[in-house]
Amino acid sequence: MTTDRPVIDPSARLFPVDQPARLDALEAAVRARSSLVPEIGIVLGSGLGGLADDLADAVTIPFGELPGWPAATAPGHVGRLLLGRLGGRPVAMLQGRFHLYEGNDPGLVVQPVLLFGRLGAKAIILTNAAGGLDSSFGPGTLMAIRDHINLTGQNPLIGPNADEMGPRFPDLTEAWSPRLRARLHAAAAVEGVPLAEGVYVGLMGPNYETPAEVRMLAALGGHAVGMSTVLESIAARWAGLEVAGVSLVTNSGAGYSGEPLTHEEVLAAGLEAGPRLARVIRRFVADLEL
Ligand code: HPA
């Protein structure tokens, strides 16, 4: 938009102690455009972008116009923050997200969910595209996230802590809220949409897994695997937000089908199943009591 934006290095180290001042600037930039106080923040993964079109009174801010945020680069992710009403409820949405595999620092990867909290959200919903580790989870399966395994080798909470935001050693016993998960199942039942449940394994990417890795991750207790979500949930719990999530399984894990995986197949399955997930989330948001 402007030519005087500072050059952004998305890999620059961003410790928890750096987040409050960064969030001050982000909050001010958002508040210059919208006074809406979201109750819920929603991260839209691949295929779910259509939910943004359902937003009433939407204010849209491209990532590149927010201080410290690079424009999103992952194919299939447009990269914008939206505020508006979904099913009558005030929400914030992230269409696109920052991934580790793009070279982003873990502190930047989690900044959008911290911003949701700063803007007033009490709960967040994380969605993603994922590969199925459970052999019964074929393309199009929707999986409520019960728990996760962080195998990214990264953590957004490394470095000096910001004690005013969250504890040094956050508890993750209920990282994924049982209460919100029950509401997700209730919303899916009302909509007549099948919703499975399982453990999401987060890897750094960007390559898809080898067949041996897929077998290992399944043996470790994973049901779906992807390249996002785990760091966001860690930071959100640190900051006291309640977290729910759904994986859209776009493909069976590498090696199960005997065919190579392609990004195009992932996007196509996302487009097919995305509207079903959108219905569940719309219902969940409309009926949620916070
Ligand atoms: N592996 C990792 N991430 C993914 C996959 C997968 O098979 N499908 C969609 N995102």
Residues whose N, C-alpha, C, O or C-beta is under 5 A from the ligand:
A	BS01	HPA	A129 A130 G131 Y208 E209 V225 G226 M227 T250 S252 G253 V266
